[in-house]
Amino acid sequence: MVAALEISGLKVLYGQAIEALDGVSITVPDGGFVALLGANGAGKSTTLKAISGLLRFENGRIAEGTIKYRGEDIAAIPSYQLARRGILHVREGRFVFPTMTVEENLEASLFARGKRGPALARRVYEEVFHYFPALKERAKSQAGYLSGGEQQMLAIGRALFAQPELLMVDEASLGLAPKIAADIFTILDKISNDRKLSILVVEQNVTLALRHAAYGYVLENGRIVSEGESQKLLDRDSLSRRYLGGG
Ligand code: ATP
């Protein structure tokens, strides 16, 4: 299968001395669903920020390695231009505009792809509401009044509204009830299948992520220490002991 995203030997520094990533290589196949796993501080968010061009806002930089999207090196491209090409990053912490309604939040992200117009907006509304019917019921509510799960759905819905080709989601399940977290992953699964969307998720909930992703990578101290098909990773003893609490 053709790779949508191909990261090779990525080394990232914050400031002069903090080495957050040291030789990370990751591939996301076209239309594939891949999980990046690991404990706090392993370098998962840094990897996503390197891809989406957000590192520069945190005094971070790529010191070595390449990030290719459909064969083109994108490491130097600013994040707003990457968004126009369909590379969307849903950051940890559900960045929604709390005083704007659900509809307004969605609409704001059409600009991310540099497209607008009522016909397009209507079509994308229908699509987002198809995947997240709970958001349709809350369309006129202020985002700040939504539950944690609904806000996460809105954050993902906003990225969908910008019509992504590669969607990256950082810690989708953080702070959510298990049922809601599972629902969100089921929807991501469905979107990936329906639209041939490539998805890269960062997760601390290993079992949940590997139940949905086809392939996983495990990061530890800025290095990939394990990778493989999800089922094999789940079966692997060392991974179970380290991340699943005993199994
Ligand atoms: P978490 O789940 O806690 O977000 P993570 O696996 O996503 O963990 P990163 O946030 O990528 O890890 O952090 C990787 C390393 O880089 C950590 O040692 C962290 O302290 C460091 N780091 C992250 N952001 C910065 C920053 N802006 N400046 C300096 N160091 C940073």
Residues whose N, C-alpha, C, O or C-beta is under 5 A from the ligand:
A	BS01	ATP	Y14 I18 A20 A39 N40 G41 A42 G43 K44 S45 T46 E58
